[in-house]
C-alpha cells in the first residue's frame, strides 16, 4: 500500500503529520485546499518526508469515524439502543492503533460534526473516561502505515477491506449523530455504575373520586411490559424498548420499576414532560386518543362498578387534554462537555508559540487548554513588546483575563510565563503581581518599559478599587486603561504640586514612558468577577481591553507533576524577537528612548478580512445598542490586529497574511461573543439584582428536577445572607420577570411532599 493510493483509489484528502505525532501542526490544516488530494503531490511529499505520518481529513473526504476507546462499554451502549455491535464491527474498515481500540470508517454527509460520550471510571467515579467518539467534519484520523507515537508500531487496517469501498453510515448511527443532544443523556444513564439514578419524569396527577377509578383499575390489571410487546415495542435489554413508530431504529423507551414508562421518541404520542402508564398505551393504540371511549370500554372490560355521580368524562378530559397537545420530542439539551463550544483550531496556536501551549499542557497538574492558548499569546505579547509593529501602528501588547473556578488550575499561567521567560534569559520582562496606585504603574514601566504582570484574583481587586477610600487602586486601573492605548504614544504621570518637593522627588514625577508595553494577565473566579463588575465597567472601556476566556472545566483532581524545558526553537525565537530593531545601532530599551520597531505590513487579503470583520462589528454594535454591552465590541478590531502581528511572527511570516488574520479574528470574535453572553446572563447593577440572577441560574440549571429554597441557600451566598422578607422579594421578582414556577415536584409519589422552583420551559 502506498500513501498516494488513498488519493487515487479512494479520492481522500490527506493531512501531513510530523513524525512522532498524532496530529498536524501546520496552520489551516483543516481546510481542504491545504490538504493533499493529488496522488502525485502526495507521492512527492512522502518521498521527501518518509518518516512523517498521514491523516484522513474527514469533511473534505466525505468520511467519518466511530472511534471506540472502550469496546465493552461501547458494546453495552449500542446493544441497549438496539444496534447489533458485532454486525457493525464487521460492516466497515477499521483503523487499529492500539489493542482493544479501533476506528470504523464510513461514508458520511459533509454537515456532521464531532461528539463524544464519557462515563465515570468504575472504581473512581470522580474521574471520567471516553467510551466512544463520533468524528466528522474538520477533524482528522491517522491512517496506516503511520507510526503510533506511543507504541512505536504502525497503524493497521482490519475488518472489511478499505479497497473494496467504504460503506454508507448506518441510519441508526446517522440519527444518533444528528440528534446527539437528545440521545446523549440516555447514553450517560446506561452506565451501570453511575451513582445518580436515571431521570424519571414526573407522574401525571390523577384525580380521585369516591369510587374506584377506571384508569387506576386498568393499570392494576395490566402489565406494562406485556402491553408494550403487544403494541409492537421490541425489548433490547435492561428495560429499554424500540418503538414501532421510530424512524431512527434506536431504542428510546425506558420502563421504570413502578410500572410506568417514558418515551424519548418524538414519533410516540406521549407527553414528553411525564411518564405514561398502561392505560395511556391502551388509550393511544386502541382508541386513537379518544379518552371518553377508552374509559367507558375499559370499565366494561374490567366490570368496574361506577358511581353515577363520578364524572368519568371530566377525569378523561383532564387526563387526556395535555397528551393530545404535547406530541412532541423532549427539548434538546445543550452539550455539557467543557470544550464542545470552542472551535478546535482555537485550542492551539499557529507556529512556534504552540510550544508554549505544549509546555503548559505537559507541566500543568490541572489541564486548562484554553488558558494554555492565552498563556502562549501573552508570551508572544510581552516578548515582542515595543520591538514589532504593523504598518497600521499596532504594537503587540494585550490584556488577558482567565476566569475559572477555584481549584480548576487557572494559576498555572503565571508559572508558565515566568519559567519560560527565565529559561529564555528574558527575566527582565517579568513584572509585579499587580499595582496599588497609578504611581506604581508608572514606576514599574520606568524600570521595565516592557513587562508582563500576572494579577491573581483580578475580580477582587476590581471590587476593592470600586469601594470608597481606595482611590489609589482606582487610579491604578485608570493608568492600566490608559497604557493600553498609549503603545504608540507617551504615558505621563498625573499632575502634582512640586513646589514644596525636593528636586529629586519632583524629577521622578516628571518622568514619562514612551511607547509603554504592558502585557496584563488577570485571573478570577466567576462569582468573584461577576460580583465585582457592573454596567459601568463595560461602559468605561475597562473590560473591552481584555481578551476574556471563561473555562467551563471546573474543579479538577491533580495529575502527576511533570517537568519540561523550553524548546530550542522557542528559546531562539524569543531572543530574536525580544531584541529585534531596525538598524545596527543598539539604542537599548530605555523608558524614554524606545527601540526602532520592525514593521510587519498587512497583505491586501488580510486587509480585506479585517474590513469584513469591521462590518460585522458595526452590525453587532447596532444590535446591542441600548443593552449596555455594545462597548464590548469597540476594541475587538484593534485587538485582532495586535494579535495578528503576534501570530504572523509566530508563523515566521514577514507579512500579516490571511491565515494569521483569519485565526486572530476568529479568536477575538469567539471570546467577545462568549463574554457578552456571560455578561448578559450574570452582570448585575446592585446586590439585589445579583442575587436574582444567581438564584435564577441555579433554578435554570436544576432542569426538570427543580430546586428547593434550602438548596438555593446552600449554594448562593448572596441569597443565604438575606432576610426572609428579601428572599420572598427575590422569588416574587423572578416570578414576574422570568416566569419561574413553584410547585410540588414529587406529586403522585410516596414520601414527604417536595416543593421546588422551576424555570419556564425553553422553546
Residue pairs with C-beta under 8 A, 6 or more apart in sequence:
1 144
1 145
2 43
3 14
3 42
3 43
3 46
3 54
3 145
4 39
4 40
4 42
4 43
4 46
5 39
5 163
6 12
6 14
6 42
6 54
6 56
6 143
7 13
7 14
7 36
7 37
7 38
7 39
7 42
8 39
9 163
10 61
10 162
10 163
10 166
11 37
11 61
11 62
12 37
12 56
12 57
12 61
12 63
13 32
13 35
13 36
13 37
13 56
13 57
13 60
13 61
14 35
14 36
14 37
14 42
14 54
14 55
14 56
14 57
14 143
15 24
15 29
15 35
15 36
15 54
15 55
15 56
15 57
15 140
16 24
16 26
16 29
16 36
16 45
16 49
16 52
16 54
16 55
17 23
17 24
17 25
17 52
17 53
17 54
17 55
17 142
17 146
18 24
18 25
18 52
18 53
19 51
19 52
19 53
19 147
20 147
20 149
21 53
21 149
22 53
22 142
22 148
22 149
23 55
23 140
24 55
24 140
25 348
25 354
26 34
26 350
27 350
27 351
27 651
27 659
27 660
27 663
28 34
28 350
28 659
29 35
29 57
29 140
30 57
30 59
30 138
30 139
30 344
30 345
32 57
32 59
32 60
35 57
35 60
36 42
36 45
37 60
45 52
46 52
46 54
51 147
53 142
53 146
53 147
54 142
54 143
54 146
55 140
55 141
55 142
55 143
55 146
56 63
56 65
56 105
56 140
56 141
56 142
56 143
57 138
57 140
58 64
58 65
58 108
58 135
58 136
58 137
58 138
58 139
58 140
58 141
59 110
59 136
59 137
59 138
59 139
62 107
62 108
62 110
63 105
63 106
63 107
63 108
63 136
63 166
64 105
64 106
64 107
64 108
64 112
64 134
64 135
64 136
64 169
64 177
65 95
65 103
65 104
65 105
65 106
65 133
65 134
65 135
65 136
65 141
66 88
66 103
66 104
66 106
66 132
66 133
66 134
66 135
66 173
67 103
67 116
67 132
67 133
67 134
67 135
67 141
68 74
68 101
68 102
68 103
68 104
68 132
69 101
69 129
69 130
69 131
69 132
69 133
70 119
70 129
70 130
70 131
70 132
71 100
71 101
73 119
73 131
73 132
73 191
74 85
74 131
74 132
75 85
76 190
76 192
77 117
77 131
77 132
77 187
77 190
78 84
78 85
78 88
79 85
79 236
79 237
80 190
80 236
80 237
80 238
80 240
80 251
81 172
81 176
81 186
81 236
81 240
81 250
81 251
81 252
82 172
82 234
82 236
82 242
82 249
82 250
82 251
83 170
83 172
83 173
83 250
88 104
88 170
89 104
89 159
90 159
90 160
91 104
91 160
91 167
91 170
92 104
92 105
92 106
92 159
92 160
92 166
92 167
93 104
93 105
93 157
93 158
93 159
93 160
93 161
93 162
93 166
94 102
94 103
94 104
94 105
94 157
94 158
94 159
94 160
95 102
95 103
95 105
95 141
95 142
95 143
95 144
95 155
95 156
95 157
95 158
96 102
96 155
96 156
96 157
96 158
97 103
97 142
97 148
97 151
97 155
98 148
98 150
98 151
102 158
103 135
103 141
104 159
105 141
105 162
105 166
106 166
106 167
106 168
106 169
106 170
106 173
107 166
107 167
107 168
107 169
108 136
108 169
108 174
109 174
110 137
111 137
112 134
112 136
112 137
112 177
112 178
113 136
113 137
114 133
114 134
114 135
114 136
114 137
114 139
114 344
115 133
115 134
115 177
115 180
115 184
115 335
116 130
116 131
116 132
116 133
116 134
116 337
117 130
117 131
117 132
117 133
117 184
117 187
117 188
118 128
118 129
118 130
118 131
118 337
119 128
119 129
119 131
119 188
119 191
119 194
120 126
120 127
120 128
120 191
120 193
120 194
120 195
121 127
121 128
121 129
122 193
125 193
125 194
125 195
126 557
127 557
131 187
134 173
134 176
134 177
134 180
135 141
136 177
138 344
138 345
139 344
142 148
142 155
143 155
144 154
144 155
144 156
144 157
145 154
145 155
146 154
146 155
147 153
147 154
147 155
148 154
148 155
160 167
169 177
171 248
171 249
172 248
172 249
172 250
175 247
175 248
175 249
175 250
176 183
176 248
176 250
179 248
179 332
180 335
181 332
181 333
181 334
181 335
182 264
182 329
182 330
182 332
182 333
183 250
183 252
183 264
184 333
184 335
185 199
185 333
186 252
186 254
186 264
188 194
189 198
189 199
190 238
198 254
199 704
199 705
200 256
200 262
200 275
201 262
201 272
201 273
201 274
201 275
201 704
202 273
202 274
202 275
202 704
202 745
202 746
202 747
202 748
203 260
203 274
203 275
203 747
203 748
203 749
204 271
204 274
204 275
204 276
204 277
204 319
204 322
204 748
205 747
205 748
206 213
206 215
206 216
206 319
206 748
207 314
207 315
207 318
207 319
209 307
209 310
209 311
209 315
210 307
210 309
210 310
211 305
211 306
211 307
211 310
212 304
212 305
213 315
214 295
214 298
214 299
214 302
214 304
214 306
214 312
215 277
215 279
215 295
215 298
215 315
215 319
217 298
217 302
217 304
218 278
218 279
218 282
218 298
218 302
219 259
219 277
219 278
219 279
221 302
222 278
222 279
222 282
223 259
223 278
224 255
224 259
224 260
224 261
224 277
224 278
224 281
225 235
225 255
227 278
227 281
227 282
228 235
228 241
228 253
228 255
228 261
228 281
229 235
231 244
231 281
231 285
232 243
232 244
233 241
233 242
233 243
233 244
233 253
234 241
234 242
234 244
234 251
235 241
236 242
236 251
239 254
239 255
239 256
240 251
240 252
240 253
240 254
240 255
241 251
241 253
241 255
241 261
242 249
242 250
242 251
242 252
242 253
243 252
243 253
243 263
243 265
243 267
243 268
245 265
245 267
245 268
246 252
246 265
246 267
247 267
248 265
252 263
252 264
252 265
253 261
253 262
253 263
253 264
253 265
253 268
254 261
254 262
254 264
255 261
256 262
256 275
259 277
259 278
260 275
260 276
260 277
261 275
261 276
261 277
262 270
262 274
262 275
262 276
263 270
263 272
263 276
264 329
264 330
265 329
266 328
266 329
268 327
269 284
269 289
269 323
269 327
270 276
270 280
270 284
270 323
270 327
271 322
271 323
271 326
272 326
272 328
272 329
272 330
272 331
273 326
273 704
273 761
274 322
279 294
279 298
280 323
282 294
282 298
283 289
283 290
283 291
283 294
283 320
283 323
284 323
286 294
286 297
287 293
287 294
287 297
289 320
289 323
289 324
291 316
291 317
291 319
291 320
292 312
292 313
292 316
292 317
294 316
295 312
295 313
295 315
295 316
296 312
298 304
299 306
299 312
306 312
331 761
331 762
331 763
335 341
336 552
338 551
338 552
338 553
338 554
339 347
339 369
339 370
339 552
339 553
341 552
341 674
342 369
342 370
342 670
343 666
343 670
345 663
345 666
346 373
346 663
346 666
346 667
346 670
347 369
347 370
347 373
348 354
348 357
348 373
349 356
349 357
349 373
349 376
349 377
349 647
349 650
350 647
350 650
350 651
350 659
350 660
350 663
351 647
351 649
351 650
351 651
351 652
352 569
352 570
352 573
352 650
352 651
352 652
353 376
353 377
353 379
353 380
353 570
353 646
353 647
353 650
354 376
354 650
355 566
355 567
355 569
355 570
356 372
356 375
356 376
356 379
356 380
356 416
356 420
356 570
357 369
357 372
357 373
357 375
357 376
358 567
359 416
359 420
359 564
359 566
359 567
359 570
360 368
360 371
360 372
360 375
360 376
360 412
360 413
360 416
361 367
361 369
361 372
362 562
362 564
363 412
363 415
363 416
363 419
363 561
363 562
363 563
363 564
364 372
364 409
364 412
364 559
365 409
365 412
365 558
365 559
365 560
365 561
366 407
366 408
366 409
366 412
366 556
366 557
366 558
366 559
367 409
367 553
367 556
367 559
368 402
368 404
368 408
368 409
368 410
368 412
368 551
368 553
370 402
370 549
370 551
371 402
371 404
371 409
371 410
371 412
371 413
371 549
371 551
372 416
374 400
374 402
374 413
374 521
374 547
374 549
375 412
375 413
375 416
375 417
375 521
377 398
377 400
377 547
377 643
377 646
378 398
378 400
378 413
378 417
378 452
378 519
378 521
379 416
379 417
379 420
379 421
379 574
380 396
380 577
380 646
380 647
380 649
380 650
381 396
381 397
381 398
381 452
381 519
381 642
381 646
382 397
382 417
382 421
382 429
382 450
382 451
382 452
382 517
382 519
383 421
383 424
383 426
383 429
383 574
383 577
383 578
384 396
384 577
384 578
384 645
384 646
384 649
385 395
385 396
385 397
385 429
385 450
385 451
385 517
385 519
386 395
386 449
386 450
386 515
386 517
386 589
386 594
386 595
386 597
387 450
387 577
387 578
387 579
387 580
387 581
387 595
387 597
387 598
388 395
388 396
388 577
388 580
388 597
388 598
388 600
388 645
388 649
389 395
389 488
389 597
389 598
389 599
389 600
389 645
390 599
390 600
390 601
390 602
390 641
390 644
390 645
390 656
391 599
391 600
391 601
391 602
392 602
392 641
393 488
394 638
394 641
394 642
394 645
395 487
395 488
395 515
395 517
395 597
395 642
395 645
396 517
396 642
396 645
396 646
397 484
397 487
397 517
397 518
397 519
397 642
398 519
398 547
398 639
398 642
398 643
398 646
399 480
399 484
399 519
399 520
399 521
399 522
399 545
399 546
399 547
400 519
400 520
400 521
400 522
400 546
400 547
400 548
400 549
401 458
401 521
401 522
401 523
401 524
401 529
401 543
401 546
401 547
401 548
401 549
402 410
402 413
402 521
402 522
402 523
402 524
402 549
402 551
403 410
403 523
403 524
403 525
403 526
403 529
403 548
403 549
403 550
403 551
404 410
404 523
404 525
404 526
404 550
404 551
404 553
405 525
405 526
405 554
405 555
406 525
406 555
407 555
407 556
408 551
408 553
408 554
408 555
408 556
409 553
409 556
410 523
410 551
411 456
411 523
413 454
413 521
413 523
414 433
414 454
414 456
414 521
414 523
417 430
417 452
417 454
417 521
418 427
418 430
418 454
419 566
420 566
420 570
420 574
421 427
421 429
421 430
421 452
421 574
422 430
423 565
423 566
423 571
424 566
424 570
424 571
424 574
424 575
424 578
425 575
426 574
426 575
426 578
428 448
428 451
429 448
429 450
429 451
429 452
429 578
430 451
430 452
431 444
431 448
431 451
431 452
431 453
431 518
432 440
432 444
432 453
433 453
433 454
433 455
433 456
434 453
434 455
434 456
434 461
435 441
435 444
435 453
435 476
435 479
435 480
436 472
436 473
436 476
437 472
437 473
437 475
437 476
438 472
438 475
438 476
438 478
438 479
438 493
438 494
439 493
440 476
441 476
441 479
441 480
441 483
441 518
442 479
442 491
442 493
442 511
442 513
444 451
444 453
445 451
445 483
445 491
445 513
445 516
445 518
445 591
446 511
446 513
446 591
447 591
449 513
449 514
449 515
449 516
449 517
449 589
449 590
449 591
449 594
450 517
450 589
451 517
451 518
451 519
452 518
452 519
452 520
452 521
453 518
453 519
453 520
453 521
454 521
454 522
454 523
455 461
455 520
455 521
455 522
455 523
456 523
457 523
457 524
457 525
457 528
458 522
458 523
458 524
458 529
459 524
459 525
459 528
459 529
459 530
459 531
459 532
459 533
460 524
460 528
460 532
461 473
462 477
462 529
462 532
462 533
462 537
463 528
463 531
463 532
464 470
464 473
465 473
465 474
465 476
465 477
466 474
466 532
475 494
477 542
479 491
480 518
480 520
481 540
481 541
481 542
481 545
482 491
483 491
483 516
483 518
484 518
484 545
486 515
486 516
487 515
487 516
487 517
488 515
489 514
489 515
490 512
490 513
490 514
490 515
491 512
491 513
491 514
491 516
492 512
493 509
493 510
493 511
493 512
496 509
498 505
498 506
498 509
498 510
501 509
511 591
511 592
512 591
512 592
513 591
513 592
514 591
514 592
514 593
514 594
515 594
516 591
520 546
522 546
524 532
526 550
526 682
530 682
530 683
530 684
530 690
531 690
531 718
533 543
533 683
534 683
534 684
534 685
534 686
535 628
535 683
535 685
537 543
538 544
538 628
538 629
538 631
538 632
538 679
538 683
539 628
539 631
541 631
541 634
541 635
543 632
543 675
544 631
544 632
544 633
544 634
544 635
544 636
545 635
547 639
547 643
547 667
547 668
547 671
548 671
548 674
548 675
548 678
549 671
549 674
550 674
550 675
550 678
566 574
573 650
577 649
580 598
581 587
581 595
581 596
581 597
581 598
582 596
582 597
582 598
582 599
583 596
587 593
587 595
587 596
588 595
589 595
600 645
600 648
600 649
600 653
600 654
600 655
600 656
601 655
601 656
602 610
602 644
602 655
602 656
602 661
603 655
603 656
603 657
603 658
605 657
605 658
605 661
606 644
606 655
606 656
606 657
606 658
606 660
606 661
608 658
609 658
609 661
609 662
609 665
610 637
610 640
610 641
610 661
610 665
613 636
613 637
613 640
613 665
613 669
614 637
616 669
617 633
617 636
617 637
620 630
620 633
621 630
621 633
621 634
622 630
624 630
624 632
624 633
624 676
627 680
629 676
629 679
629 680
632 672
632 675
632 676
632 679
633 672
633 676
636 668
636 669
636 672
639 668
640 661
640 664
640 665
640 667
640 668
640 669
641 664
643 664
643 667
643 668
644 656
644 660
644 661
644 663
644 664
644 665
645 656
647 660
647 663
647 664
648 655
648 656
648 657
648 660
651 659
651 660
653 660
681 693
681 697
682 693
682 694
682 697
683 693
684 690
684 692
684 693
687 718
688 726
688 729
688 730
688 733
690 718
691 716
691 718
691 719
691 722
691 730
692 730
692 733
692 734
692 737
694 716
694 718
694 719
695 712
695 716
695 719
695 730
695 731
695 734
696 734
696 738
696 740
696 759
698 707
698 711
698 712
698 715
698 716
699 706
699 707
699 712
699 734
699 740
699 757
699 758
699 759
700 759
702 711
702 756
702 757
702 758
702 759
704 758
705 745
705 756
706 743
706 745
706 756
706 757
706 758
707 756
707 757
708 754
708 755
708 756
708 757
709 727
709 757
712 719
712 757
713 719
713 720
714 720
719 727
719 730
722 730
731 740
731 742
731 757
734 740
734 757
735 741
735 742
738 759
738 760
739 759
739 760
740 757
740 758
740 759
740 760
741 757
741 758
741 760
742 755
742 756
742 757
742 758
743 755
743 756
743 758
744 753
744 754
744 755
744 756
745 754
745 755
745 756
745 758
746 753
746 754
747 753
